[in-house]
Amino acid sequence: MKICVLGAGVIGVSTAYALGRLGHDVSVIDKAADVSMGASHANGAQLSYSYIDPLASPDTLRKLPTYLLGRDNALQLKFKADMAYMRWGMSFLRNCTSARFDANRKARQALAELSSAALESFKLDAPSELKPTGHGKLVLAQDTADFDKMKQDDGFVSYERCLEIEPSLTAWQGNILGGIYAKQDYALNPITYCKTLKTLSEQKFGVTYYFGEIVSKILSKNKRIAGIETDQQYHAADMVVVCLGNEALPLLKPLGIAPRVYSAQGYSLTLKSKKSSPRTSVTDLKNKIVYANLGQEFRIAGFVDVNQRPNNIEARLELLLQTARKSWPDAADFDGPIAKWTGARPMMPSGVPVIGEALVEGLYLNIGHGSLGYTFAAGSAMKIANMIGHAQTNMMAKQGGHNAA
Ligand SMILES: Cc1cc2nc3c(=O)[nH]c(=O)nc-3n(C[C@H](O)[C@H](O)[C@H](O)COP(=O)(O)OP(=O)(O)OC[C@H]3O[C@@H](n4cnc5c(N)ncnc54)[C@H](O)[C@@H]3O)c2cc1C
């Protein structure tokens, strides 16, 4: 079975790996010069299986005027007179009810559990390369509303326990009332993850990577996939898996497929680690900032901006830097070199990614992973690999049936 995976971010690389392991003939095509050059590049680096609440929630709905008016530093939803945004926004609002929030949360939880197990199985192939750099994760409760909510959670820990788990939090400058601790969560540089899976899949399963090729068309014949066209060549394929994150829509539209993916910008800083840097990943919910130890380096990522103006990006990065430095001055070397980055999360209004076969036979989508795409990558890849496995079995059974007749 010849399969083209479009996109070499965390989702595409994981999907190609899972398919290669099953013995398929897999090619990966990306317009960039290497893996992990899009939204995956310098993300928060957290494999976060325990705290997976979607953004669309009754709580977000209550605070919507603050977000729309730009009065919250961490989350800004700017209005734009654009049909795609309006459709996404209406659907987002419909997903803010308690019932939808609970259903979406459950779907994300199931995908997180599958992903955790899937990544453990990938790790068996490369235990030293895929070794975590940060261990466990603490989500801090900084006000009574978060504290009261977190107290209901199985992972709830007191303020004293937060300090026992991560002693460097004594230098934290804000309020800590308690938190949620997830021992099984961890940090790992997404570039290391992608490069490791790429090399392994090439060496062990013969997966081929084509970089610097822009996919221009997905080709179908009689409602069945025929291949793809890039700016350089034609690739024949029995199946195509679209893992193009934010950029999937223009290629899907001619096929009559229009998933509601919309970009939400975020920002990150990569600093040098210090002796005092925490080993545990920490989430500051109030400021929507995550802290992760990557060994020699330290990652600080955060903020959610919808329709941010390009000329405001530098100011947002500066605000992220100043907020982190003020909150946790000892977390990393704030006086050394700092690499700044911005990326756009491919967000579904519900927070539940699109994983499955689309209108055309042999066309699969693995897109819309939003703020937790790295966490969901391995699980979504296994789901696609299983679906394609079933489809192949059915196809062979049909062919066998025809032959017998
Ligand atoms: C600031 C920030 C922090 C984050 N922190 C975390 C975190 O801590 N944990 C977590 O789980 N998630 C996190 N995320 C979310 C996560 O990074 C994304 O959900 C994930 O990277 C999406 O991966 P992807 O493979 O779908 O998209 P991408 O990584 O964007 O990959 C898509 C690929 O498609 C390629 N492409 C696009 N169009 C074409 C074309 N026409 N032809 C060829 N190639 C094409 C691009 O070059 C790109 O490589 C964060 C995101 C941001 C922005």
The ligand as an ORCA input file, in Angstrom:
! r2SCAN-3c Opt
* xyz 0 1
  C       3.464     28.438     21.598
  C       2.972     27.031     21.479
  C       3.168     26.137     22.530
  C       2.695     24.827     22.445
  N       2.963     23.967     23.455
  C       2.542     22.679     23.369
  C       2.872     21.756     24.407
  O       3.583     22.071     25.360
  N       2.387     20.491     24.314
  C       1.591     20.104     23.253
  O       1.137     18.967     23.248
  N       1.320     20.948     22.226
  C       1.778     22.226     22.259
  N       1.490     23.104     21.245
  C       0.655     22.650     20.116
  C       1.435     21.873     19.081
  O       2.692     22.453     18.861
  C       0.641     21.815     17.763
  O      -0.655     21.317     17.979
  C       1.345     20.865     16.782
  O       2.642     21.343     16.540
  C       0.610     20.747     15.461
  O       1.393     19.867     14.686
  P       1.101     19.601     13.147
  O       2.052     18.568     12.723
  O      -0.359     19.407     12.942
  O       1.420     21.010     12.441
  P       2.819     21.620     11.975
  O       3.884     21.355     12.944
  O       2.544     23.044     11.609
  O       3.157     20.786     10.658
  C       2.535     21.033      9.414
  C       3.598     20.872      8.342
  O       2.983     20.994      7.063
  C       3.891     21.647      6.203
  N       3.122     22.214      5.078
  C       2.092     23.092      5.136
  N       1.583     23.316      3.921
  C       2.302     22.559      3.048
  C       2.251     22.345      1.632
  N       1.346     22.932      0.849
  N       3.152     21.497      1.087
  C       4.078     20.858      1.844
  N       4.174     21.016      3.185
  C       3.294     21.851      3.785
  C       4.571     22.686      7.066
  O       5.832     23.055      6.536
  C       4.682     21.956      8.406
  O       5.934     21.327      8.571
  C       1.976     24.424     21.280
  C       1.816     25.298     20.203
  C       2.312     26.580     20.291
  C       2.147     27.510     19.110
*
